[in-house]
Amino acid sequence: MQFETYPFEKLTRLLADIKPASDHTPMSLTIGEPQFETPEFIRRELCDAAALLNKYPKTAGEEYLKTAMLEYLRKRFGLELSMEQLIPSFGTRELLFNFPQFWLHDREAPVMAFPNPFYQIYEGAAIASRAKIVHLDLTPENDFQPPVDEELLSGCDLVILNTPNNPTASVMPLEAMKRWVRLALKHDFLLLNDECYIDLWLREPLPSLLEASVAVGNGEFHNVLVVNSASKRSSAPGLRSGFIAGDREVLREYLRYRTYVGCASPLPLQRAAAVAWAEGEHVEAFREKYRRNFELAEEILGIKAPEATFYIWMEVGDELTFTRELYRRYNLKVLPGSFLGREGVGKGFVRLALVYEEEPMREALQRLADFLGDVG
């Protein structure tokens, strides 16, 4: 299998010959990893459950974890799902890589569509599945919304959406989601939304694709799935807690497949994850931190905050030169948009991850503003 080099490896190569300015400490806005402390109540639960390391976890997940996740879906979105409509996962990266392989394996000439630019696991999964890739290009001209081409979609077996979106920070309205559900039913493709940023809204709560499915009368979520993760919402990427939820018929067979994958979460992590999913106040505290970071971005750079995520998708022109010179002069790393897209999509942009506490965030944004003043 020929996988594309990962974006961060490309960045390392791009900057390899540069000696950054020694009068600035190294800073990076490249990786979408929250830099806030994981809440104490989650860490305490993990420690208290350490004795459970002497037991094997169930592939299907412990009932207390599934109960907490189902309760989260009920409280957050008003959704009433059964145990058979949700499977916990070891984060969502493994899930997004192996689920397409499960779903597409028996298809003679599988076709998989996903947004472009994208989280690179989507592409890796398509390559591992020997699937033809259809890119749904996100551009300024379409307001970074995935375009609908029914002729192309009618030939797809799996379509992945990602809203709120990484890297563009765009958000799909509920009416657009409803249209995608109808298309999945009409053309009989499986529709999956990656909702890992759905709780990082800045102004008002955002809808789930499962809500859109219910709204169009598809209450059993036929052909509809979502994935979600505690990594962003709870500042706990090391907890590796995610889930896939929706179509029970698909999940029944996928659970059987997962027994062979060997990706069950250790019991202490499941215990900690259960309390993280069950509690929502800590998530509002993190949202407030991100709101403040975007206020700083508007104050220092004049950039308007998006509706969700912790990303800024900033147009800069020649993004490779921009990235190199910013690093050279200010010891600050950003991620070129072309590393996240294909066929020229993403070119001219850089992604900034606003994932720090206020003072280091202010310092990073001020360096960026100074650089823009130098070159502007």
C-alpha positions as CSV (number, residue, x, y, z in Angstrom):
1,M,0.0,0.0,0.0
2,Q,1.3,3.4,-1.0
3,F,0.2,5.9,1.7
4,E,0.8,9.6,1.3
5,T,3.4,11.1,3.7
6,Y,1.7,12.5,6.8
7,P,1.3,16.3,7.0
8,F,3.6,16.7,10.0
9,E,6.4,14.7,8.3
10,K,6.0,17.0,5.3
11,L,6.3,20.0,7.6
12,T,9.5,18.6,9.2
13,R,11.0,18.3,5.7
14,L,9.9,21.7,4.7
15,L,11.6,23.3,7.7
16,A,14.6,21.0,7.9
17,D,17.2,23.4,6.5
18,I,16.1,26.4,8.5
19,K,17.7,27.7,11.7
20,P,14.9,29.6,13.4
21,A,15.5,33.0,15.2
22,S,17.2,32.3,18.5
23,D,15.6,35.3,20.2
24,H,12.2,33.5,20.2
25,T,11.4,30.4,22.1
26,P,9.9,27.6,19.9
27,M,6.1,27.7,19.5
28,S,3.8,25.6,17.3
29,L,0.2,26.1,16.1
30,T,0.3,22.9,14.0
31,I,-1.3,20.0,15.9
32,G,-4.9,19.8,16.9
33,E,-4.1,18.7,20.4
34,P,-5.6,20.6,23.4
35,Q,-2.9,21.9,25.7
36,F,-5.1,22.4,28.7
37,E,-4.9,20.1,31.7
38,T,-7.4,17.1,31.6
39,P,-9.9,17.8,34.4
40,E,-9.0,16.5,37.8
41,F,-12.1,14.4,38.2
42,I,-11.3,12.4,35.1
43,R,-7.7,11.9,36.2
44,R,-8.8,10.8,39.7
45,E,-11.2,8.2,38.2
46,L,-8.4,6.8,36.1
47,C,-6.2,6.4,39.1
48,D,-8.9,4.9,41.2
49,A,-9.6,2.3,38.5
50,A,-5.9,1.3,38.0
51,A,-6.5,-2.1,39.7
52,L,-8.7,-3.1,36.8
53,L,-5.6,-3.5,34.6
54,N,-5.7,-7.2,35.6
55,K,-8.8,-7.8,33.5
56,Y,-9.4,-8.0,29.7
57,P,-11.9,-5.4,28.4
58,K,-14.8,-6.4,26.3
59,T,-14.7,-5.5,22.6
60,A,-18.3,-4.1,22.8
61,G,-17.3,-1.8,25.7
62,E,-18.5,-1.9,29.3
63,E,-22.2,-1.2,29.9
64,Y,-21.4,1.7,32.2
65,L,-19.4,3.4,29.4
66,K,-22.1,2.8,26.8
67,T,-24.7,4.1,29.2
68,A,-22.7,7.3,29.8
69,M,-22.3,7.8,26.0
70,L,-26.0,7.2,25.4
71,E,-26.9,9.6,28.1
72,Y,-24.6,12.2,26.5
73,L,-26.5,11.8,23.2
74,R,-29.8,12.2,25.0
75,K,-28.8,15.3,26.9
76,R,-26.8,17.0,24.2
77,F,-29.0,16.2,21.2
78,G,-32.3,14.8,22.5
79,L,-31.5,11.5,20.9
80,E,-32.9,8.2,22.4
81,L,-30.6,5.4,21.1
82,S,-30.4,1.8,22.3
83,M,-27.3,-0.2,23.3
84,E,-27.2,-1.8,19.9
85,Q,-26.9,1.6,18.1
86,L,-23.6,2.5,19.7
87,I,-20.1,1.0,19.9
88,P,-17.3,2.6,22.0
89,S,-13.9,2.8,20.3
90,F,-10.3,3.4,21.1
91,G,-10.5,7.0,20.1
92,T,-11.8,7.7,16.6
93,R,-8.6,7.4,14.5
94,E,-8.6,3.6,14.6
95,L,-12.3,3.5,13.9
96,L,-12.0,5.9,10.9
97,F,-9.2,3.7,9.5
98,N,-10.7,0.3,10.0
99,F,-14.5,0.9,9.5
100,P,-14.1,1.7,5.8
101,Q,-12.1,-1.5,5.3
102,F,-14.9,-3.4,7.0
103,W,-17.6,-1.8,5.0
104,L,-15.9,-1.8,1.6
105,H,-14.2,-5.2,1.7
106,D,-16.7,-7.3,-0.2
107,R,-17.4,-4.7,-2.8
108,E,-15.9,-5.4,-6.2
109,A,-15.0,-1.8,-7.1
110,P,-15.6,0.3,-3.9
111,V,-16.0,4.1,-4.1
112,M,-15.4,6.4,-1.1
113,A,-16.0,10.1,-0.9
114,F,-14.8,12.6,1.6
115,P,-14.1,16.4,2.0
116,N,-10.9,17.9,0.5
117,P,-8.9,19.1,2.4
118,F,-9.2,16.4,5.1
119,Y,-8.0,14.5,8.1
120,Q,-5.6,12.2,6.4
121,I,-6.9,9.0,8.0
122,Y,-9.8,9.2,5.5
123,E,-7.5,8.8,2.6
124,G,-5.4,6.1,4.3
125,A,-8.6,4.1,4.9
126,A,-9.6,4.5,1.2
127,I,-6.2,3.3,0.1
128,A,-6.3,0.3,2.5
129,S,-9.7,-0.5,1.1
130,R,-8.6,-0.3,-2.5
131,A,-11.3,2.2,-3.0
132,K,-11.7,4.8,-5.7
133,I,-11.6,8.3,-4.0
134,V,-14.1,11.0,-4.8
135,H,-13.0,14.4,-3.4
136,L,-15.6,16.8,-2.1
137,D,-13.6,20.0,-2.6
138,L,-14.1,22.7,0.1
139,T,-13.3,26.1,-1.4
140,P,-14.0,29.7,-0.7
141,E,-16.4,29.7,-3.7
142,N,-18.6,27.1,-2.0
143,D,-18.2,28.5,1.5
144,F,-16.2,25.4,2.4
145,Q,-19.3,23.2,2.1
146,P,-19.1,19.8,0.4
147,P,-20.6,20.1,-3.1
148,V,-23.5,17.8,-4.1
149,D,-23.1,16.0,-7.4
150,E,-25.8,13.3,-7.5
151,E,-24.3,11.5,-10.5
152,L,-21.0,11.0,-8.6
153,L,-22.7,10.2,-5.3
154,S,-25.0,7.6,-6.9
155,G,-21.9,5.5,-7.4
156,C,-20.5,5.8,-3.9
157,D,-20.5,3.1,-1.3
158,L,-19.3,5.3,1.6
159,V,-19.4,9.1,2.1
160,I,-17.7,10.7,5.0
161,L,-18.6,14.2,6.1
162,N,-16.7,16.2,8.7
163,T,-18.7,19.0,10.3
164,P,-17.6,20.9,12.2
165,N,-14.7,20.7,9.8
166,N,-11.0,20.2,10.2
167,P,-9.2,22.1,8.8
168,T,-11.5,24.8,7.5
169,A,-13.6,25.3,10.6
170,S,-16.8,25.4,8.5
171,V,-20.1,24.2,9.9
172,M,-22.9,22.5,7.9
173,P,-26.4,23.8,8.7
174,L,-29.1,21.4,9.7
175,E,-31.0,21.8,6.4
176,A,-27.9,20.8,4.5
177,M,-27.4,17.7,6.7
178,K,-31.0,16.7,6.1
179,R,-30.3,16.9,2.4
180,W,-27.3,14.6,2.8
181,V,-29.4,12.1,4.7
182,R,-32.0,12.1,2.0
183,L,-29.3,11.5,-0.6
184,A,-27.9,8.6,1.4
185,L,-31.3,7.0,1.4
186,K,-32.1,7.8,-2.3
187,H,-28.7,6.5,-3.6
188,D,-28.2,3.8,-0.9
189,F,-24.8,4.8,0.2
190,L,-23.6,4.8,3.8
191,L,-23.2,8.3,5.2
192,L,-20.9,8.9,8.2
193,N,-20.2,12.3,9.9
194,D,-17.0,12.8,11.9
195,E,-18.3,14.9,14.7
196,C,-15.2,15.1,16.9
197,Y,-15.4,18.9,17.1
198,I,-19.2,19.2,17.6
199,D,-19.0,20.3,21.3
200,L,-16.5,23.0,20.6
201,W,-19.1,25.5,19.4
202,L,-18.5,29.2,20.2
203,R,-22.0,30.8,20.1
204,E,-24.7,28.1,20.1
205,P,-24.9,24.3,20.2
206,L,-24.6,22.5,16.8
207,P,-26.8,19.7,15.5
208,S,-25.7,16.1,14.9
209,L,-26.2,14.2,11.7
210,L,-28.3,11.8,13.8
211,E,-30.7,14.7,14.5
212,A,-31.0,15.4,10.8
213,S,-31.8,11.8,10.2
214,V,-34.6,11.9,12.8
215,A,-35.8,15.2,11.3
216,V,-36.3,13.5,7.8
217,G,-38.2,10.5,9.3
218,N,-35.2,8.2,9.4
219,G,-35.4,7.5,13.1
220,E,-33.7,4.1,12.8
221,F,-30.7,5.8,11.2
222,H,-30.7,3.6,8.1
223,N,-27.5,4.3,6.2
224,V,-26.5,7.0,8.8
225,L,-23.6,6.9,11.3
226,V,-21.7,9.4,13.4
227,V,-18.4,9.2,15.2
228,N,-17.4,11.3,18.2
229,S,-14.5,11.6,20.6
230,A,-13.7,12.9,24.1
231,S,-10.3,14.1,23.0
232,K,-11.3,17.6,22.1
233,R,-14.3,18.2,24.3
234,S,-12.6,17.0,27.5
235,S,-9.0,18.0,26.7
236,A,-8.2,14.3,27.0
237,P,-6.6,12.9,23.8
238,G,-4.7,10.3,25.8
239,L,-7.9,8.9,27.1
240,R,-8.6,7.5,23.6
241,S,-12.3,7.4,24.0
242,G,-14.6,7.6,21.0
243,F,-17.7,6.0,19.7
244,I,-19.6,5.2,16.5
245,A,-23.4,5.4,16.6
246,G,-26.4,5.1,14.3
247,D,-27.6,2.2,12.0
248,R,-27.9,-0.8,14.2
249,E,-27.8,-3.3,11.3
250,V,-24.4,-2.0,10.2
251,L,-23.1,-1.8,13.7
252,R,-24.1,-5.4,14.5
253,E,-21.8,-6.7,11.8
254,Y,-19.1,-4.1,12.5
255,L,-19.0,-5.3,16.2
256,R,-18.2,-8.8,15.0
257,Y,-15.4,-7.5,12.8
258,R,-14.0,-5.5,15.8
259,T,-13.6,-8.7,17.8
260,Y,-10.7,-9.5,15.5
261,V,-9.1,-6.1,15.5
262,G,-8.1,-6.1,19.1
263,C,-8.8,-2.5,19.9
264,A,-10.8,-2.7,23.1
265,S,-10.1,0.2,25.5
266,P,-8.4,-0.8,28.9
267,L,-10.9,-0.8,31.8
268,P,-9.3,2.1,33.7
269,L,-9.6,4.2,30.6
270,Q,-13.2,3.2,30.1
271,R,-14.0,4.1,33.7
272,A,-12.4,7.6,33.3
273,A,-14.1,8.0,29.9
274,A,-17.5,7.2,31.4
275,V,-17.3,10.1,33.9
276,A,-16.0,12.4,31.2
277,W,-18.9,11.7,28.9
278,A,-21.4,12.0,31.8
279,E,-20.3,15.5,32.8
280,G,-20.8,18.6,30.7
281,E,-19.7,21.6,32.8
282,H,-16.0,21.0,32.2
283,V,-16.7,21.2,28.4
284,E,-18.2,24.7,28.8
285,A,-15.0,25.7,30.6
286,F,-12.9,24.6,27.6
287,R,-15.3,26.4,25.2
288,E,-14.7,29.5,27.2
289,K,-11.0,29.2,26.8
290,Y,-11.4,28.8,23.0
291,R,-13.7,31.8,22.8
292,R,-11.1,33.8,24.5
293,N,-8.4,32.6,22.1
294,F,-10.6,33.6,19.2
295,E,-11.2,37.0,20.8
296,L,-7.4,37.4,20.9
297,A,-7.2,36.4,17.2
298,E,-9.7,39.1,16.3
299,E,-8.0,41.6,18.5
300,I,-4.5,40.9,17.3
301,L,-5.0,39.7,13.7
302,G,-8.5,41.1,12.8
303,I,-9.7,37.5,12.1
304,K,-13.4,36.7,12.8
305,A,-14.0,33.6,14.8
306,P,-15.7,30.6,13.2
307,E,-18.8,28.9,14.6
308,A,-16.8,26.0,16.0
309,T,-13.5,24.1,16.4
310,F,-10.3,25.7,17.6
311,Y,-8.9,26.3,14.1
312,I,-8.3,29.3,11.9
313,W,-8.0,28.6,8.2
314,M,-6.1,31.6,7.1
315,E,-5.4,32.7,3.5
316,V,-1.8,33.8,3.0
317,G,-0.9,33.4,-0.6
318,D,2.2,31.3,-1.0
319,E,1.7,29.1,2.0
320,L,5.0,27.2,1.8
321,T,7.1,30.4,1.7
322,F,4.9,31.9,4.4
323,T,5.5,28.8,6.7
324,R,9.2,28.8,6.1
325,E,9.7,32.5,6.7
326,L,7.5,32.6,9.7
327,Y,9.5,29.8,11.3
328,R,12.8,31.4,10.3
329,R,12.0,34.9,11.7
330,Y,9.8,34.1,14.6
331,N,10.3,30.4,15.5
332,L,6.6,29.8,15.1
333,K,5.3,26.8,13.2
334,V,2.0,26.6,11.3
335,L,0.7,23.9,8.9
336,P,0.4,24.6,5.2
337,G,-3.0,24.0,3.8
338,S,-1.7,22.2,0.7
339,F,-0.4,19.4,3.1
340,L,-4.0,18.7,4.0
341,G,-5.5,18.7,0.6
342,R,-5.1,17.2,-2.9
343,E,-5.2,18.5,-6.4
344,G,-4.4,22.0,-5.3
345,V,-7.2,22.3,-2.8
346,G,-5.9,24.0,0.4
347,K,-3.2,25.8,-1.5
348,G,-2.8,29.4,-0.3
349,F,-3.9,28.7,3.2
350,V,-2.4,27.7,6.6
351,R,-4.1,26.1,9.5
352,L,-3.6,27.6,13.0
353,A,-4.6,25.5,16.1
354,L,-5.5,27.8,18.9
355,V,-5.0,25.3,21.7
356,Y,-3.0,27.1,24.4
357,E,-3.8,29.0,27.5
358,E,-4.3,32.7,27.1
359,E,-0.8,34.1,27.6
360,P,1.1,31.7,25.3
361,M,-1.7,32.1,22.8
362,R,-1.3,35.9,22.9
363,E,2.4,35.5,22.4
364,A,2.0,33.2,19.3
365,L,-0.6,35.4,17.7
366,Q,1.5,38.6,18.3
367,R,4.4,36.9,16.6
368,L,2.2,36.1,13.7
369,A,0.9,39.7,13.6
370,D,4.5,41.0,13.7
371,F,5.4,38.8,10.8
372,L,2.5,39.9,8.7
373,G,3.6,43.5,9.4
374,D,7.1,42.6,8.2
375,V,5.9,41.1,4.9
376,G,2.8,43.2,4.4
